[in-house]
Amino acid sequence: MGIRLLLFGLLVAPLAWPQAPAPSAPVSPEVHPDGRVTFRIRAPKAGEVTLAMDYMPAGTREKMTRDSEGVWSVTIGPLAPTVYIYSFTVDGVTMPDPVNPNIKLRSSTSASMVEVPAVPPALWEARGVPHGSVEINWQKSTVINGETRWIWVYTPPGYERDLKRRYPVLYLFHGSNDIAGGWTLAGHANFILDNLLAEKKAVPMIVVMPYGHAVPYGARGGQVNNTDLYGQYVVKDVIPLVESKYRVARGRENRAIAGLSMGGGQSITIGFRHLDLFSAIGAFSAAVQTDFEKMFPQVLADAKGTNSKLKVLWLACGKQDGLFERSQKFSELLAAHQIQHTWRPTEGAHVWRVWREYLTEFAPLLFR
């Protein structure tokens, strides 16, 4: 009996030893009142940690410093009020912020987001106004190999109550390596529409945000062009689903198409191919097709007919964006053929800050 008690004591004794408390998670990101932001990550065994943010030139990284507890940190700014996408690189491995739940999902890889608030709240921030709803629809595509794909749909405030009203539709496309939820999660398109409607600056509309990679992201050398297949998908799958499920005002005058980067290029191609379906086109920092003249000679040759079909043709790009020259040349091509349009060169890089601003300018022009 004595031996058993001795053995039992030896087994349980270590459980009673004092345990060192687990280190608390660092606060990251910490947004300061003056717009500066401090980023932190605990990596006690790392030899080098850096921070990258979307507004920085490609390849630029800020070195972070390590404290006595193994927490690396750096303070950036002050930053203009908007959203910023960032990531850490720890000894060569890039990762999102492990303690920030605000994740920027992508088709490949992920990062983190931090919002620097404006005072008073900007149009893309949640305000004390009536809010619309965002719903995720799942649809098995008849065009893209039977894939089950998601489509995010915004309906304006009051949609559920006014059962007799029908609404025009904006088809809004994301950029390369993004997801269908990009315009909601990073762009805050729902808050932008909520606030524009509260200020009576926009017509109540439904906003449809499909997934833009019809060909798997990163696929190279395939015979199928992503924009061509995506255009078929939008016309044959997405529009019929939307018009069968939601209270949609029919006719081309009640449809607009717009997008950013890859989605801007898709909007231009799909919009001009289907002027029978869309009466407005918006292209934000667009990956404009370099062979537009060859693709759409009749559009350019018949300026009067083209202008009569398009109520709005709106282009914008930041001067610090790598796609700026393509957008500028496209505007010059349209002007040379007397195609009526708006060209908005602005300051800014290839970032969500400019795309949020562009949507706040573009949406009020629609369906007037």
Summary of the structure (lengths in Angstrom):
residues: 368
radius of gyration: 25.0
end to end distance: 92.0
largest distance: 104.0
contacts: 1161
relative contact order: 0.10
helix: 29%
strand: 26%
